[in-house]
Amino acid sequence: MTELSVIASLPPDDRAGQAERVADFMDQHPEGVTTAQIETACEPGSVTKLLSVMRKSLGYAIRREWVIEICQSGTKKRRRYRFYLKSRPDKKQQDLFPGA
């Protein structure tokens, strides 16, 4: 076997990294995003679980709102949540100066 046949694996994606990616995506879309849009753009695994962790554990402020979406070439309507990023977690002042 040659060295080229060994495939280098990527490091595992943690929740903090996923949350940062999703928050960046949500910042780019102030009109709000759906879970389908987050899944397509960021591929975080379980979108609803990540949004829950972002709100409850990581300190993100995310607002959700029901919207009516037109589908099937304008013949049907459905309700869907749209998520808006309100703020990111606060950084403590001590984190700015490590070792001080």
TANORLIN-V232637 format. One record per backbone hydrogen bond with DSSP energy under -1.0 kcal/mol. CO is the residue of the C=O (numbers start at 1). NH is the residue of the N-H. If there is no record, write none. Layout:
BEGIN
CO,NH / CO,NH
END
This chain:
BEGIN
2,5 / 14,18 / 15,19 / 16,20 / 17,21 / 18,22 / 19,23 / 20,24 / 21,25 / 22,26 / 23,27 / 24,28 / 29,32 / 33,83 / 34,38 / 35,39 / 36,40 / 37,41 / 38,42 / 39,43 / 46,50 / 47,51 / 48,52 / 49,53 / 50,54 / 51,55 / 52,56 / 53,57 / 53,58 / 54,60 / 61,86 / 61,87 / 63,84 / 65,82 / 67,80 / 69,78 / 71,76 / 72,75 / 76,71 / 78,69 / 80,67 / 82,65 / 83,33 / 84,63 / 87,61 / 92,95 / 93,96 / 97,100
END
